[in-house]
Protein backbone atom coordinates (compact mmCIF):
# COMPACT_ATOMS: atom_id res chain seq x y z
CA UNK A 1 0.00 0.00 0.00
CA UNK A 2 1.38 3.39 -0.97
CA UNK A 3 1.65 6.40 1.33
CA UNK A 4 -1.07 8.24 -0.58
CA UNK A 5 -3.45 5.32 -0.04
CA UNK A 6 -2.72 5.38 3.69
CA UNK A 7 -3.40 9.13 3.80
CA UNK A 8 -6.65 8.60 1.89
CA UNK A 9 -7.83 5.89 4.28
CA UNK A 10 -6.88 8.01 7.31
CA UNK A 11 -8.79 10.94 5.83
CA UNK A 12 -11.82 8.73 5.27
CA UNK A 13 -11.59 7.45 8.84
CA UNK A 14 -11.47 10.93 10.36
CA UNK A 15 -14.38 12.18 8.27
CA UNK A 16 -16.46 9.12 9.15
CA UNK A 17 -15.52 9.46 12.83
CA UNK A 18 -16.65 13.09 12.80
CA UNK A 19 -20.19 11.98 11.91
CA UNK A 20 -20.59 10.10 15.19
CA UNK A 21 -19.53 13.05 17.36
CA UNK A 22 -22.28 14.53 19.51
CA UNK A 23 -20.40 17.70 20.41
CA UNK A 24 -20.37 20.08 17.43
CA UNK A 25 -16.97 21.57 18.27
CA UNK A 26 -15.34 18.13 18.35
CA UNK A 27 -17.14 17.16 15.14
CA UNK A 28 -15.67 20.18 13.36
CA UNK A 29 -12.16 19.57 14.70
CA UNK A 30 -12.13 15.89 13.68
CA UNK A 31 -13.72 16.70 10.32
CA UNK A 32 -11.12 19.42 9.68
CA UNK A 33 -8.31 16.93 10.31
CA UNK A 34 -9.91 14.54 7.82
CA UNK A 35 -10.32 17.32 5.27
CA UNK A 36 -6.67 18.37 5.62
CA UNK A 37 -5.68 14.76 4.97
CA UNK A 38 -7.96 14.66 1.91
CA UNK A 39 -6.29 17.87 0.63
CA UNK A 40 -2.88 16.20 0.94
CA UNK A 41 -4.29 13.05 -0.69
CA UNK A 42 -5.71 15.07 -3.61
CA UNK A 43 -2.39 16.84 -4.20
CA UNK A 44 -0.47 13.56 -4.15
CA UNK A 45 -2.64 12.01 -6.85
CA UNK A 46 -1.26 12.25 -10.36
CA UNK A 47 -2.71 14.25 -11.93
CA UNK A 48 -3.78 16.38 -8.97
CA UNK A 49 -7.46 15.74 -8.23
CA UNK A 50 -8.74 19.31 -8.04
CA UNK A 51 -12.34 18.44 -7.08
CA UNK A 52 -11.08 16.63 -3.94
CA UNK A 53 -8.71 19.48 -3.12
CA UNK A 54 -11.20 22.31 -3.73
CA UNK A 55 -14.09 20.66 -1.89
CA UNK A 56 -12.00 19.92 1.18
CA UNK A 57 -10.43 23.39 1.25
CA UNK A 58 -13.96 24.82 1.26
CA UNK A 59 -15.00 22.48 4.09
CA UNK A 60 -11.90 23.40 6.13
CA UNK A 61 -12.68 27.10 5.68
CA UNK A 62 -16.29 26.55 6.78
CA UNK A 63 -15.19 24.54 9.82
CA UNK A 64 -12.57 27.11 10.82
CA UNK A 65 -15.13 29.90 10.45
CA UNK A 66 -17.64 28.13 12.69
CA UNK A 67 -15.00 27.11 15.24
CA UNK A 68 -13.86 30.73 15.42
CA UNK A 69 -17.46 32.04 15.53
CA UNK A 70 -18.51 29.62 18.26
CA UNK A 71 -15.36 30.26 20.28
CA UNK A 72 -15.78 34.04 20.19
CA UNK A 73 -19.56 34.18 20.65
CA UNK A 74 -20.02 31.12 22.87
CA UNK A 75 -23.37 30.48 21.20
CA UNK A 76 -22.95 26.71 21.03
C-alpha positions in Angstrom: 0.0 0.0 0.0 1.4 3.4 -1.0 1.6 6.4 1.3 -1.1 8.2 -0.6 -3.4 5.3 0.0 -2.7 5.4 3.7 -3.4 9.1 3.8 -6.7 8.6 1.9 -7.8 5.9 4.3 -6.9 8.0 7.3 -8.8 10.9 5.8 -11.8 8.7 5.3 -11.6 7.4 8.8 -11.5 10.9 10.4 -14.4 12.2 8.3 -16.5 9.1 9.2 -15.5 9.5 12.8 -16.6 13.1 12.8 -20.2 12.0 11.9 -20.6 10.1 15.2 -19.5 13.0 17.4 -22.3 14.5 19.5 -20.4 17.7 20.4 -20.4 20.1 17.4 -17.0 21.6 18.3 -15.3 18.1 18.4 -17.1 17.2 15.1 -15.7 20.2 13.4 -12.2 19.6 14.7 -12.1 15.9 13.7 -13.7 16.7 10.3 -11.1 19.4 9.7 -8.3 16.9 10.3 -9.9 14.5 7.8 -10.3 17.3 5.3 -6.7 18.4 5.6 -5.7 14.8 5.0 -8.0 14.7 1.9 -6.3 17.9 0.6 -2.9 16.2 0.9 -4.3 13.1 -0.7 -5.7 15.1 -3.6 -2.4 16.8 -4.2 -0.5 13.6 -4.1 -2.6 12.0 -6.9 -1.3 12.3 -10.4 -2.7 14.3 -11.9 -3.8 16.4 -9.0 -7.5 15.7 -8.2 -8.7 19.3 -8.0 -12.3 18.4 -7.1 -11.1 16.6 -3.9 -8.7 19.5 -3.1 -11.2 22.3 -3.7 -14.1 20.7 -1.9 -12.0 19.9 1.2 -10.4 23.4 1.2 -14.0 24.8 1.3 -15.0 22.5 4.1 -11.9 23.4 6.1 -12.7 27.1 5.7 -16.3 26.6 6.8 -15.2 24.5 9.8 -12.6 27.1 10.8 -15.1 29.9 10.5 -17.6 28.1 12.7 -15.0 27.1 15.2 -13.9 30.7 15.4 -17.5 32.0 15.5 -18.5 29.6 18.3 -15.4 30.3 20.3 -15.8 34.0 20.2 -19.6 34.2 20.6 -20.0 31.1 22.9 -23.4 30.5 21.2 -22.9 26.7 21.0 
